Amino acid sequence: MSKALSKRFGEESMDRIITWLEMQKISKDVALLDIGTGNGVFLIELAKSGFTNLTGIDNSSTAVELAKAIAEKEEVMSLKLQVADFLHPFPKLSQYDICIDKGTFDAISLSPDHPAEKRSLYQQSLHSVLKEGGMFLITSCNWTKEELVNHFSEGFEMLQELPTPKFQFGGKIGNSVTALVFRRK
């Protein structure tokens, strides 16, 4: 993915999710987990929007250190940032009201080592960390709506598809990105 496309994907994804959360009048103290937080910028934007119970995990210690440095520079000290492998969550990662994924499922799916097994572990982990009735917001540039609905059909119901940019090629219209909201059953 080019830097420009990656930047646009990230910024548009953040804006789309924050707008959706605000339109749903989601409580600002909701327990929210950012899966694969990377540099933590999304959590910082959520904090600046008034959200207060924010946790970000990433399996890269370098990414988590960078996220902590950026949060400190932005004077956002309330974030909980930790190194964790989402495919093998530990007890502290439990009972979130909302989980958000902006590309981590894509990265896991592209793994050369046992991708189907990793997708299954991801779904199990998601089910274990998300409260019953909790919401899962996923943004993917690799999976279609139908594929995501099929993958998360066990234990989750799709609530809404968020609007994303469209393109036309060969007379067909498609989306370059898919953004869906699921609820844990």
Buried (B, 14 or more C-beta within 10 A) or exposed (E): EEEEEEEBBBEBBBEBBBEBBEEEEBEBEBBBBBBBBBBBBBBBBBBEEEBBBBBBBBBEEEBBEBBBEBBEEBEBEEBEBBEBEBBEBEEEBEEBBBBBBBBBBBEBBEEEEEEEEBBBBBBBBBBEBBBEEBBBBBBBBBBEBEEBBEBBEEBBEBEBBBEBEEEEEEEEEEBEBBBBBBBBE
